[in-house]
Amino acid sequence: MTSTPWQAAMITPESDFDGAPLLRKEFTLEQGHGGIAKATLRATAFGVYEAFINGSPVAEDVLSPGWSSYEWRLRYRSYDVTALVGPATVIGVELGNGWYRGRLAWHGMSNLYGNELGFFGQLDIEFDDGHIQSIASDTSWQAGPSATTFNDLYDGQTIDARRRQKGWAEPGFSPGTDWTGVRELAFDGGRLAEPVGPPVVRAGVVRPVEIFTSPSGKTLVDFGQNLVGWLRFTVQGNAGSSITVRHAEVLENGELGVRPLRSAKAADTFILSGGEDSFEPTKTFHGFRYAEITGWPGELTEDVLEAVVVHSDLERTGTFECSNELVNQLHRNIVWGLRGNFLDLPTDCPQRDERLGWTGDIAVFAPTAAYLYDVKDFLQDWLLDLAAEQKAQDGLVPITVPDALKYCPQPAEFPAPESSALWSEASVWVPWALWEAYGDLGVLRNQFDSMASHTRRVEGLLSSTGLWDSGFQFGDWLDPDAAPDQPWAAKADTGVVATACMYRTARITAQAAGLLGKHDDEAYFDALAARVRASFAEHYVAADGTIRSDCTTVYALAIAFDILATPALREFAGNRLAELVRDNNYRVSTGFAGTPFITHALTDTGHVDEAYRLLLEEGCPSWLYPVTMGATTVWERWNSMLPDGTINPGEMTSFNHYALGAVADWMHKAIGGIRPLVPGYAKVLIAPQPGAGIDWARTSLKTPHGTVRVEWKHDGGTFRLKATVPGGVAADVVLPDGERHPVVGGTHSFSAPAALAVPAGA
């Protein structure tokens, strides 16, 4: 908070005005204090808001204040509006339903957080002599109707241009008889929180690549990229006529493929005034590549439409490129999947009646995210909500954060909510990924109580055998061999998956405790990890090294989490994993749990060739299969679209789900060759592991200490590597033949015989 105390009240219009009211407050500057030194507006809402000073937007953010755990954290934003304030000034605010009052989840429920929209804001004007004039939301404000007659994040927005009130947020406007007063809502100011993460913004535009007619005669627009946002255009037509835009990610049989949206209508309607109208539906968002447009007056051409890309304001930090264009497209798909799903919080998908902060997805994707973008503040903000939800639920980390599902009906066949392996692990794995990426102990310090609380809760769920083998588990969710309507029916034993996850969690929590000087906690969680490891070995690992359920995921997790007790068992697991990969003809056989770790497990045990062939496989299921089918984002299922071009019959079929894109972490580290030797890249390991099918790679990463760049290629019979390290930063450069070269700062070039750089049999 600024030094000026809050004087504001949470206000709501006396009329709901179709869920999209306008609010205004006109005032004049106090005299005798000189000029304006600074003017700051602080604002938040029950719902979403757009704020204006004298008709100008106060900033570029949209959908503010975003979605947080409103019961405990209602974030406000602060804006420097010095340049906008005049002798006569109007504060104008548009409200919408947003996450607070709109539909959430697939149960058809809305109003989960409250029935009334509200605004809470204060403009503080500091004059040259130090005097401060404060204009706060109170019952002197006015409210009126906007041009929006319907708005919902899932279902879309309706804008009637005939209802626009010119100058409503400017001085001198005279509200009509349809304007009303406002009243005060009960509100606990203790819920107010400064945001840690960045706002949601318009991050770019995408133009159409084709406009065509479907077999049924519908006008379809292809933007060439699956994205998240809305359409923006200017048009003129007959007053009262309407244009409707429906959105979808894919086509099926040449028509808009809307079945994956489930109940989300994802449709915007624009009613024309008869003059020139500009439309932009900023109170909703859609996940789409294709738009179906009906009612357009005259000929629709590509130059009049643009898709506005919307996501949190994040800085790009990591790049990757290689000689295989399919792999490059896969990487671009992963980047676009992050962009679409990092809209104020890390969601599973951006298009259907869900769009929730599923914890399991980000638990495994956080390392990839932290390479591609600076997500430190973004994820720290979300972790504050996780901790708030966890504290309110006696240490239980819910499967979604914010936890809208706690307000929704629980199916009778499902048990009461409880900690879930990998999903609830987000409380530990995400802070650790941020520590490794940015080297900021403050992240661990802020989250340690949450980390420890989760680990202790799961300790209490262990059976008498010391295993986490009871209760419902998502397990290796969406194993490609599971039936479309049974995504939990994986090959991997759920107890093996859960116990391995618990071991990793206990180890990380112990390490975090040590770094923070909490040595009693460190000893406690180290001992817990040792007990879990011993139980895993006793009950899940046979004498010959076979792990229960003998499938790729269990070996990948055992290797990646280092749960196996001896080098011999680790060697067996690596060999067995490689054998299973070969036996499956290099098709993917893992789900949410195994996929992020399988290529790491292969290369860490010397099976570089199998890792590359697994990545480069194009048949279904594989990472490149969706690319060959024209995908521009990562899919939820390996076969969200079947080879014949039809949509997977399963109820959950998203075409923008980043979780399976967690393989990019391996691409950055193993192919690209960049990884931290010290958290935050204070010391760097540069060690690309080349393999058949990729002849060169280029990577770069903007670290807290500067940019690291690595380029390598096969040049005839020679492997050549060029590495650039920030000044003063030490790095170990390890060539594929194992030769190690310590360097400090600058650009360094190395070479080795290519025969030593490519694994035998490649």
N, C-alpha and C positions, 0 to 999 in steps of 0.2 A: 504494500500500500504506500501511497505518497504520504507526506506529512500532514496533508489536509484530512481531517476526520470525515468519515462518511456522514452525510446528512440525508441520504436518499431513502426512499421507501420503495418497496416492490408494488408497482401499480398495474392495474388491469382495466381495460375499457369496460364501460357499463354495458356495451353491446359487444358480442363476439366478432361481428363483422366478417362472417364466413371464414374465421380462423386466420385472417390476415389483416389485422387492423393497422391503421396509421396512428402514430402518436406525435404530438407537436407541443413545443413550449417556446413562446416568443418572449424576448426580454430586451432591455437596453443596458448598455454598459454604465456602470457607476462612474460618475465624473470626479475630477479633482485628484486623480492618482497618477497622472502621466500616461505614458503609453503602455501597451501590453508587453510584458516580458515573456510570458509563456501561458499557453492555455492547454489544458489536458482534460480529455474526456475519458472517463472510466465507465464501462458499460457491460451489462450481462442481461440475461433474460431467462424466463421460463419459456422455452421454445427456441427459435433462432431469430436473429435480428440483423438488420442493416441500418446503420446510423448515418445521418447527414447533418452538416452544418451549413445553413444558408443554401440548401439545395445541392451541395457537393458531398460526395461520399467521404467519410472521414479516413478511409483506408481502402486497401485492396482486398481485405478478407471477405469471405462469404461463409454462410452457414455457421457464423459465430453464435454462441460461445462453444459450439461443438457438442460432443457427447462425452460426459464424464459421469461418475457415480454421483448423480445429483443429490442423493440423500445426504451425502457428506461433503461433496466438493462441487461447488458451482463456480466455475472459473469466470473471471472478468478480464476484459482486455482494456489496455490503456492506449490512447491515441494523442499524438501531438497535433492539435488543431489550431495552433497559433495563427497560421496564415488564413484561416477560414472565418475567424470571428470578426464581426464588424460592430459599429455603433448600435445597430439594431440587428439582433441575431435570433435565428430559429434553430432549435435542436429538433430534428425530425427522425423518427424511427419507424421502420417497417417490421412487423412481427410475422412469424410463421410457426407452424406446429413443430417442425423438426423432430428430433428424437424424444423431446419431453412429452409431447402430446400426440404425436403421430403413431402410425402402426409400427410395432416392433415384433420380430420373430414371426413364425409361421402359424400362430394360433388365431390370427385375426384380431388380436387385442390392441387397443390403443389407450391413451390416457394412463399409461403405467406409472407416471410420476406425478400426475396432477391433471385436473380438469380445466384449469384456467391458464391462459397465457399471461405473461407478466414481463415488465421491464423494470430494471434497476440501474440507474445511471446518475452520474454527476459530472458536471463541467466546472472545473476550477480554473479561474482566470487570475493570474498573478500579474499585478501592475508593477511599474518601475519602482514605486515607493515601497514595495513589499506587501501592499494590501491584496487580499484575495477575495474575489467575488465568486460565490459558489451557487450554481443553479442545479438543483437536484430533482429527481423524479418525485413528484408529490401529487396531491389531489387537485392542484391548479392546472395540470396538463389537460389537453383535449385529445379526443380520439375520434377517428372517422374511418370510412370504408376505403379500401384500396381497389386497384384493378384486379387483384387476385380473388377469385371466387371459390377456389379449392386448392389445397396444397397438402401433399403427403410425400414423404421420401420414397416410398415404394410405388405409389400409384400415380404420381405426377402432379402437375400444376395446371390450373385453368386461369388464363388471363383475359379479361374483357377490356380491350383498349377503349371502349366507349366510356368506361368508368374512371378513366384517369383524371386526376385533379391537378391541373397545371399549377405549379408554384406552391403546392401545399407545404413544402419545407422551406419556404422563403419568407422574408418579412413582408407584411402587408396583405397576406392571404386572409380572406374572410371565409371561415368555415360555414358551410350551409347547414340547413336544419337537420341533415342526416348525421351531423357530428354530435358527439355526446361528451360527457365528462368521464373521469376515471375514478376508481376507488382503490383503496389500499388493501393489499393482501398480507396475511400473516407471513412473516419471513424471518428466519433465524440468520442474522448476519454472520454468525460463526461458520456458516457453510461457504462463505466467500473465499476464493483461493486465486492467487495470481497464477496464471498459466506458466508451466515450465516449457511446454512444447510450442511449436510455431503454429500460426493460424492456417486455415484452409484458404487457398487462393486459386485464382484462374492461372494455371501454369503454362498455358499455351493454347494454340488452336490447330485443328486438323481440317483440311479441306476435303471435299468429296473427290473420289477417284472415278466414280461412275454413277450415273443415274439411269435406271432401266425399268422395264415393265415386267412384272411377275406373270407366271402362267395364268393367274386369275384376273390379271388386268390392274393390279395395284402398282403404284409408283414407289420404287425402292431406291434408296440412296446408300451406296457403299463408301464408307470413309477409309477403307483399306487398313484400319487398325482398330482392334478391340480396345476401347478406352472407357473412361468414366467421366461424366459431366453432363452436358446438355447442348442443345442446338441454339444458335443465335442467328437472327436474320431480321431484315427490314423488308416490308412488303406493303402493297397497297391493293385494296379490293373493296367490294361492296360492304357497306356498313351492316353489321350483324351476321355476315358470313363467317364461317369458322374454318380453321386449319387444324387438323389433328395429326400429331406425330407419335407413332408407336415405335418402340425401341426393342432390339434384340441383338444377341451376340453372333448368331449364326443364321443361315438359311437352311430350310429342309424342304426338299422337293421344289425349290425355287421360290418358296414363300418365307415370310418372317417366322423364325423358329422360336415361338413364345412359350412352348411347354415347359422348358427349364425355369421360367420365371415363376412357376407355380401360381400363387394368387396375386403376385405383384402385377398391376396393370401397366406400369411403366409407359404411360401415355400422357402427353401434354396437349392441351387444347388452347387455341388462340383465336379470340373473337375480334374481328376487324372493326375499326371505327369509321372507315370510309376515306380517311386520309392516309398519310404515310405512317405506318406503325412499325416500331422496333420492338422485338420480343426477345426476352432472355429469362427463362424460368429458374430463378436462383433459389427457390425454396424447395427444390427437389434435386435428385441426381439419378443418373441411369448408367448401367453398364451396357455398352453396345458397340457394335461395328456398323450395324445396318439400321436404317430408319425407314419406316413406311409412312408416306405423307399423303394425306387426303385433303381435298378442298383447296388446294393451292390455286390462286387465280392466275390464269394464263399458263405460260410455259415455265416449268421449273428448270433452272439451269444451275450448273455447279458453282458459278461465281457468286450466287446470292446466299449460300449456306455456309456456315462453319460450325464445327463441333468444338466447344470450349472444354478443354481438359482441366479437371479440378482435382486437386489433392493438397495435402499439407505442404507447406513451403519448406522444402528440404534441399540442401546443397548436395549435388552429385560429387562423389569423392573417388569412386573406383571405376576403372574401365577394363575391358577385356576384348581381345580380338585374336583370331587365329586363321590358319589357312583353310579351314573347313567352313564353308558358308552356311551349312545346316547348323553347325554348332554356334556360329555367330548369330543366326536367327533365334536359336534357343536362348542364347544369352539376352538378346533384345526382348524376347518374350518374358523372361524373368524380370527384367527391368520394368517393363510395362505392367506386369502383374503387381509388382511392388507399388508402382505409382497409383494404380487404380484402387488398391486396397489399403493404402496408407492415407486415408482421408480422415484425419483427426485421431484415429486410433487404428491399430492393425486388425483389419477384418478378414474374414474367411473369403468373402465374395462380395461384389458390389452391385449385383443385378436382381436377385430374387428376393423373396420375402424372408430374408435372414440378415445378412450384412452385419454379423455380430463379431465381437472381439474374441474369437475362439483362441483359447490359451495354447492349445497344442500346436497350432500352425506357427505361431510366432516363437514358441519354445525351440523349434528346430530351424526356423528361418532367420533368427536374429543374427547369427554370424554373417550370413550372406547380405542381409540388409545393411549391417554396419560396415561392410566393404563398399557397397554400391553408393550409399548415401550417408551423410552425417545424420544419424538417427538417435544420437545420444539424448538430446532433450525430448524428442518425440516419444521415445520409449520410456524415459524416466517419468514423464507425465502419466503415461498409461500405467506404469508400475505403482504410482501413488493410488490410482483407483483400485488396482489389484489388492494392495495392502489394506485399503479401506474396506473393500468387500470381504476380504479374508478375516479382518478383525471382527466384523459384524457377524461372521459365521463361525466363530470359535476356531479359527485357524484353518478352516476349509478354503482352499483356493478353488473357486468355481471354474466351470469349463468355459464360461464366457465372462469377459470383463469389458465394460460394465455388465453386471449380471441381471439382464432383463428377464432371464428365464426363471428367476426365483418368484416372479409374479405370475407366471404362466402355469396352466394345469399340467400336472405330472401324470403321464400315462400309468394306469394301474399296474401294468406288467413291468414297469421299471422300478428299481429300488430307490430309496431315498437318496438324495445327492450325497456323494462322498468323494474324497480325494481320488483323482484319476491319474494313473501313471502317464507320464509324458505331458499330458494337458496341465495338471497342477504343477508340474515341474517348471513351468514358466516362471514361477516365483523365484527360482534358483538359477535356472539356465540363462534367462534373459539378462539379469544383472551381471552374470559372469561373462557373457558374450560382450557386454558393454565395457566391462573392466579390461578384457583382453584387447578390445579394439581401441579404447581411448586412454587406458591407464589412469583413470580417475578413481581413487579410492573412495571419493565421496559417494559414488554410485553404490558401492558395497556397504558403506556406512549407513546410507539412507535406507537400504533394503534389508539389512542383516536380520532385523527382528522378523520380517516376513519370511526370509529364507529359513531361519531357524524354526519358526513356528510351523511351517509346512513340513520340514524334515521330522520334527518331533511328532506331529500328528500322524504321519505315515508310519513312524516307528510303532505307534500304538495300534496300527492296523496289521502289523506283521503277525502271521500265525505262529503257533507253538514251534514250528520248524524254522522260524526266522525268515520265512519267505513272504513276499507280498502276493499271495495266491488266492485271495478270496474277494468277493464283491465284484460288481460290474467293472469291466475295463473296456475301453475302446480298442486296446491292443494295437496290432499292426493294421490299423484302420485302412480300408480300401485296398487291401491285398488284391492284386489283379485276378487272382484265382477265386475270389469270393463272388458269390452270386450278386447281381446288381441290387437286389433288395435286401441283402444281408452283408453290408459293408464291414461288420465286425467279425465275420466268420473267416478269420485269417488262418494260415498254416501255422504261424508262430504261436506257441503256447502263451497265453496271456500272463501266466505267472512268471515265466522266464522273462518276458518283456518288462513287466512291472518291477521285478526284483532287480534286474539289471539297471533300470532307470533309478531305482532307489539307491543303489550303490553309487552311481555317478552323483546323485544329488547329495548324499552324505559326504562324499569326498570333497565336492565343491564347497559345501557349507563349512567343512573343517578348514579348508584352505582359506576361505574368506575370513573365518574367525582368526586364524593365525596372522593374516595380513593386517587385521584390525587390532591386534594385540589382545584378543579375547582367548587366552590360552587354555582356560578351563573348558570353554566351549570347543576349542580346537581338539583337545584330548577326547572330549565326549563324543564328538561326531566322527573322529578318526576311529574310535573303538566301535562305534555303531557300523561304520563302513566295513571294518574288518569282520564283524559278526555276519553281516549280510553277505560278504564275499565268501566266507566259510560255508554258510548255508547254501549258497548258490552252487558251490563246488560239490557239496555233499549230496544234494538232491537233484541237481539238473545236469551234472557233467558225469558221464559214464567213465569207466576205467580207461577206455580207449580214446577218450576225448570227445566223444559224440555228445552234443548238447540236446536236451529234450526237444522234440519236434523236428530236429535235424533239417532246418530250412535256412535259407539265406539270411533272413532277418536276425535269427538268434545268434548266428556266428558273427554277423556284422556288428551287432551291439556288444557282444562279448569282447570282441577285439577293440572296437572304438572306445569302449568304456574301461578297458584294461581290467576286467573282472577275473580273468583267468589267472590261476595262481602260479603257473610255471611257464618258462619259455617253451617247453615242449608242447604244452597244451595250446599255447598261442600259435605255435607253428602248425599244429594239427588243424586248428580252427581256420587258419588262413588257407591251408591246402584244401580243406573240405569246402570252404566258401568258394574258392576258385573252381573246384570241381563241379559244384552245384551250378555256378554261373555258366560254365561250359556245357553242362548237360542240358541246360535250358536254352541252348543256342543263343546265349547272350541277350535274351529277352529279360526285361525287368520282372522280378518275382517278389518285390517288396512293396509294402504299403507306407503309411505315414511314419511309422517308427523306424523301419529299416532303410528307407530310401535316402535320407540325409547322410547316412554313415557308411553305406556299402562300398562306395568307391574309395573312401578314406581307408576302410578296413583292408581292401585289396592291395592298395599301394603300400600301406604300412607293413604288410606282410610279404612284400616283394612281388606281388602279382599285378604289375603295372599293365601288362598286355591285356589281362582280363578286364581291368578297369576301363581302359580305352575302348575295348570292343563293346563293353556294356554301354558306354556313353554313345558310341557311334552307331549302334544298331538302329535300323530304321523300321523294322517290323513291329507290329503291335503285340504286346505293350513295350514301349520304350520311350525315352526322352525325345527322340527325333521323330517318332511316328506322328505326333501332332503337327510338327513342323512340315512334314511331307503332306499333311492334309490342309495346309494353309493357315495353321494357327498363328496368331500374333500375340497371344498371352499363354501362360501355362494353364492346363486344364485341371479340374478337380479329380477326374478319373483318367487313367491311362487311355481309356477308350470312350471319352465323353462323346466323341463322334465315331461311329463305326466305319469300317472301310468302304461300305457302300454309300456313305454320305448321310445316313440317317442318325438321329440323335439317340444316344444310349437310353434304353427304356427305364433305367433307374430313376427314382424320384429326385435324387440329388445328382444333378448334372450341370455343373458350372463350367464355363469356359474361361474363367478368370479366377484362379485359385493358386496362390504363390507357393504353397507348402512343398509340392514336389519339385519346385525349382531350387530347393536347398542344395541340390547338387552343384550349384554355382560356387559354393564355398570350396569344394574340392577343385573345381576348374581354376579358381583364383590361386589356390595354394599349390596344387600339383602340376597343372599345365602352365599356369602363369608363373608360379614359383615364388610368390610373396607370402610370407607369414611372419608374425611377430616372434622374436626370441625373448623379448621383454614386453609385458603389456603396454599398449599404446605405441608400439613400434619404436621404443627408445633404442632398441637393438633389433636388427632385422635379419631373418634367414631368407636368403635367395637361393632356392634349390628346385628349379623346374625338373620335372620327371617326364621327359619326352616319351612318346609312344607312337606306334604305327597309326597312320591315318591323319596325323597333324604334323605339318612340316615346319611351321613357324607359329609363334605366338607373341603378342605384345600386351603387356598389362601395366597399369599405373594405379597408384593409390596415394591420395592426399592424406597423410597421417598428421597427428598433432605436431610433428617435428619437421614437416615438409613432405614433398612428393617423392615417392619411390617409383622408379620405372625399370621394367625388365623387358628385354627383347631377346628372343633366341630364334635360331633357324638352322636347318640342315643345309649346308653349302657344299654341295658335292659330297666328298667323303669326310667333311668336317662339321662338327657341331660348334656353332658360334653363339656367344652370349654377351650382351651388353647390359650392364646394370648401372643405374644412377641412384645414388643415395644422398639424402640431404646433408648439408654441411654439419660436421660434428657428430653425425650418427654413425655408429659402428654397425657393420654387417658381416655375416659369414656367407660367402658365396660357395655353394657346393655344386660341383659339376656332376653330370650323370655317372662319371667313372668313380665318384666318391672323393675326388680331390677337393680339399677345403682351402679357401683363400680368404683370410680376414682382410677387410678393407674398412676405410673410414672416409665418408663423404665423397663427393665427386662421381665421375663416370669411369667405369672400369670395364675392360673387354677381356674375354677369355675364349679359349677354344679347346676342343678335345676331339679325338677320332670319333666319327659318327657311329662306328660299329659299337663303341662303348656306350653311346648315348641311347641306343635303341635296345630294348630287352630281347633276349634270345627268343626266337619263335615269332617275333612281330612281323 
